[in-house]
Amino acid sequence: SSLVLTMMKSGFIKLKERSFKRRKRKSIIVTVMLLIVSVLILIIGLAATTRTQNITVGGYYSGVILGFGSFLGIIGAHLIENKRQMLVASIVFISFGVVAAFCCAIVDGVFAARHIDLRPLYAGRCAYHASETASNVPCLTAARISCNLRVKSNTCYCCELYNCGNRVELIGGYHEYTDVKSCQDVVHLYHLLWSATILNIVALFLGIITAAVLGGFKDMVRPLNEHTPPPTTSLNPYYNTAPCLPPYSAYDLQGSYVFPDSSGLSDDSQSGASHLWPTMIPPRYSPPHNLPDEKPPPYSP
């Protein structure tokens, strides 16, 4: 029966260890995927931000937060001592990153849909001003109104989207894009914004899944098997393997109690002779045990 119990215990430990390894592998896989998506969001967001001077987007903030949280998750999945603390910190950062991804997806998507109109660009009705100084250029608006537009250097401008005498653009779109190399950079900016929006949506759902997986893995403890060394107790100052010995031996307690002499007592006092009264005499000294070949220690008064 002991052999059967040992085999059942070994099988149970192997099953738990297999489950632990499977959960650990799943945690690492989803965290690495989130890290890759975060890096892509960061790269695309920075590329979209630096594409033009007058348009600044914030789609890369979620990539920074999610990237740091997933990095902590990868480290915490490989730790043994402080695994739970590291995974809790990772879950907190990933939770903030999920909220940032949701906000960035809405902002970038709305900006790309409402403020960038590529129809004049695709139709070839936008021009690129490559002069080193700013100058006034004639423009013919969509309402067939002719006016002048002051354009900076290295600027792509679309006269159809310009409202003469008013800096308010038609349908809320930008009519000029400063500090670009060509009008093709505006198309690239549009694609980058939509790419960042899609990646933020992916990071939103992937971050929720990663936080759930790490939350289920943070409380798991790797089971001990026959190949795992037991934890050492020598480092614990409160753990003592020596048995607790009594302060006095049986020989020392022989003189601790005395029986009163009943011969010298009267009849009245003999009724209490059965009680034991402890004396204040200290226990006698018991000499240490010496081996037969050893000499006793010298006498010292």
N, C-alpha and C positions, 0 to 999 in steps of 0.2 A: 504493500500500500504506500510506503514511503517513496518507492521508485515512481509510482504513478503520480503521486503528488508533486514530486520533483519535475517530472516531465510536463505536467500541467502548468506548473509555475514557470518553467522555462518557455513553454509555448506562449503563455500569456505575456511574458516580458518581451518576447520577440514580436508579438503582435502589436504591443504598445510602441516598441521602438520603430517598427515599420510605419505605424501611423504617424509617429513624430517626424520621421524622415520625409514622409509624403507631405505633411503640412508645411514643413520647412521648405521643401522644394517648391511647393505652390506659392509660398510667401515670397521667395526669392524671385520667381519667374514674374509674378505680377508687379513686384517692386521694380525690377529691371525694366519691364515694359513701360511703367510710369516714368522712370528716369529718362528713357529714350524719348518719350513724347515730350517731357519737360524740356529736354535739350533742344528738340526741334522747335518748340514754341519760343524758346529764348532766342535761337538763331534767326528764325523768321520774323519775330517781333522786332529785334534789333535791326534787321535788314529793312523792314518796312518803315521803322522810325527814322533811319538815316537816309532814306531814299530821297526825300525832299526836305526843304528847310521850313516851309510854312505849314506842314502837316506832321503832327506828332501823335502817335498812337501809343497806348500802354498795354498792348497785348502780351508783352514779355514778362510782366510782373508775376503772373500766375506760374510761368515757367521757372522763375527763381524760387518761389516758395515750394512748389511741388518737387522741384529738383532737390532742394535741401532736405525735404521730408523723406523722399524716396532714398536718398543717400544714407540718412540715419536708419531707415528701415533695413537696408542691405547690411549695414554694420551690425545692427541689433539682432538680425537673424542668425549671424555667425557667433554671437557672444554666448557665454554660459553664465557668467557671474551676474552681470548687469543687463541681461537680456530684456527683462520686463520694463525697466526704466527707459532704456533706449527706444523700445518699440512704442511706449506711451508718448515719448517726445515726437517720434515719427508720425504717429496718428494725429497728434495735435497740429503739426505743420501741414500734413496732408489735408486735414479738415479746413484749415484756412486757405490752402491752395485751391480746394474745390470751390469755395465761395469766390475767390479771385478769378478762377477760370470761368465761372458762370457770368460774372460781371464783364470780363474782357470779351467773352463771346458775344454778349449783347452789344457792347459798345463798338467793337470792330465790325460786327455784321451790319449794324444800323449805319455806321459811318460809310462803309463801302457801298451800301445800297442807296443811301440818301444823298451823299455829298460828292460822289464821284460819278460823272456821266461820261461814258466812253463812246457815245454815239458820234459826236463831232470828231473824235480821234480816229475812229474806224472809217469815217467818211473822208478823212484827210482835210478837214476844214480848220485844223489847229496849226499854229505856226510856232517855230522855235526862234527865240531871240538870243543870238550868241554874242552880242556886242559886249564889250568890256564895261561900258557905262550904261546907266539907265536912260531911256529915251521914250518919246511919245510916238506911238504907232497908230495909224488909222484903223478903225474897227467898224464893221458892219454887223449890227446885232441881228437877232432873230426877228425882231420887229421892223427890220429894214430901216433902222436908224443909224446914221453914220456919226461917229464920235471918235475922239482920241483916247487912247489907253496908255498910261505910263507903265512901261514894262522894265523890270530890272534885268540885269545880265543873267545869262544862262537860265532863261525862263521859257516854259511852254505855256502858251496862252490860247484860249478859245474865245473868239469874239462873240459867238452865238450864245455863250453862257454869261456874257457881261451885260449888265444893265447900265446904260450910259448915264453918267452924272451921279450914279449911286453905287456904292460899294456892295450892296446887297445882291448876291448872285441869284439867278433864276433857279427855281425848283430846289433851292438850298444847295446847289452844287458849286464846286470850286471852278473858277474860270482861268486860273493861272496856278502854275506849280513852279516855285523858284528853286534855284540851285540844283538843276537836273542836267544831265548830259544830252538828253534828247526827249522828245515826246513819248518815246517808247518806254521811258522810265515810269510814266504815269500808268501805263498798262501793267507793268511789273508790280507797281504799288497796289493796284487793284487786285491782282492775283495773290499777292502776299497777304493782303488783309483778309481775303476769303480763306486762304490756307490757314492763317492764324485762328480764324473763327472756327473752322472745322476741327483743328487740333485742340482748341480749348474745349469744344464739346466732347471730343473723345477723352480728354484729360478729366473732364467732369465726371463721366461715368466710370472711367478706369480708377480715378482717385477714390470714389465711393467703394468700389470693389476691393481695392487695395487696403483701405482702412478697415473694412470688414474682415478681410483675411488676416491682417496683422493683429486685429483685436482678438480673434479666436486663437491665434498662435502664441500670444504673449504670455498666457497663463499655463502653457504646456511645459512640463518638466520631462527631460529625457530620462527614461527608465534605466536602472542599473542592471547589467547582466554579468555573466561570469567573466567577460573580457574587460569590464569596467572596474578599475580599482576602487575600493571603498574609500570614503572620505576619511582623511587623517584627523585624529583627535588630539595630536600632540600640540597643535597650535592653540587649543582652547585652554586658557588658564584655569577655568572653573571645572574642568573635567579631570578627575583623579581616579586612576585605576587601582590604587592601593586600597586594600580593605580597611575598614574603620575598626580599630582596635580599642578595647576599653582602657581607660586610663589606669586601672588597677587590676591586678591579677587576683586569682582566687586565694593565693598565698597571702596577699596583702590584706585581704578582707577578713582573715581569720581573727585578727585582734580588734576588729572594728566594733564588735558587740560582746558584752560580758554578761554573765549570769550572776545575779547577786547571791551571796552565800545565805542560804536559808537557815543555817545553824545559829547564826548570830542575830537573827531577827525575832521580833516578838510575834505574837499571834496576830496582832493588828496589821503588822507590816508584811506577814507572810501571804496575805491575800493578794498583794500586788507583786508577788515574786515571779509570777508568770510573764510579766512584761519585760521586754528587752529594752535596755537603755543604751543608746549609742554613746560611746566615749569620745572624748576630744583627743584621743591619742592618734597621732599621724600613723599611716601605714608603715609597716616595717620595710626596711630596704632589702630588696632581693638582689643579690649579686648577679652579675652577668654570667652566663654559661660559658665556660672555657672548654676548649677541646682537650683531649687527654695529653697531647704532646705539648701543649702550651703551658707556660708558667703563669701562675696567678700574678696579678699586678702587685707591686710592693705596697706595703701597708703605709698609709698616711694618716696621721692623727687628725 
